[in-house]
């Protein structure tokens, strides 16, 4: 029995029925649907629309339906179009006509928007916790190897020495911004649409504020027509998910490079790599490759759903049923990656000798320019002089520190015998003691700042 129309109504083309049904994917909203319905029943009872007996029968019935769904005892019916109709159909079977009062003043339009918001409100802390765990793994790596130097890159060319910890924390800060994005978006997400009816508001004196408090919402939607059409919270979530996915992909790409024989900066724990079926010597970074790839699908969900929303007329349209699959898939994708990446990061081993041998002296050319700057030489002039010097060292096949001071003086008279002290990676990173720099103290300050944020 359908919840709309009359039983004599003409039947639907079965293929259309399958297209129209959202049950195959929205059945996972049943816990939120039942929570929302119990709260709605209470609101109706408070408004005098249900007798205490009817109210208790509805709540007991909904709880019984929930148990059936929890245990797998629930049998879906071919005419169950979505989870909302399935739950109500079963409630009617369980408690009889009183079930028919539950939908008083409510529409599936405000109901489905409420359910999906509740679903994401529950996912939020899990995502936040997963991101924090990943940040912690990165910070633990940083702390365990504070004095390890490696090349920092621009254009994927060796640029300047940095601490390995600085690289670890660079990724941690990106995830910290993602956590902040979740926090900022939460008040919009936690806005209650229930009580909006189909589009114009419920005509019964339901206390929406109490309903919001009971369901954990922070506020109540101010316009019923907006409330049933608004899927900004979905688009915002999908953006945050896409951003996290992009951050995963960048971390993954760094690590795929670093774990390659060519770089050899880190060794991944074998628990996160696979062997080759053909080449016995290979370990493939599949976990990281998948982390890199999933960004594509997350970005796709955002793009796809924005296009669903574009140009929709006011009010509920069936197009909005397309909101659920991207939401579920984005949550599942993020959770699957967050279950793996913290462990992968925690267990990877940096390889100090490989990092050290990649710290070629040419990366200290900037230090020579800065040396001249400290002697009062304008930076542009210093840069020109050092460029000449670097060219000479390449031509001669000698490292910069092997050039005698007289040779250096030919490029700029301000060079002196104290110049060799500038050609030291350790000293170079320690000079970056500025806030946000790569000196040891600046790194420790970053770790403290991250910890302070986790504590809030
Ligand atoms: N299954 C629908 C959805 O997911 C529920 C809302 C149906 N509302 C309607 N007026 N047909 O969007």
Boltz pocket constraint, residues with backbone or C-beta under 6 A from the ligand:
constraints:
  - pocket:
      binder: B
      contacts: [[A, 20], [A, 22], [A, 26], [A, 81], [A, 82], [A, 108], [A, 109], [A, 112], [A, 316], [A, 317], [A, 318], [A, 320], [A, 321], [A, 322]]
      max_distance: 6.0
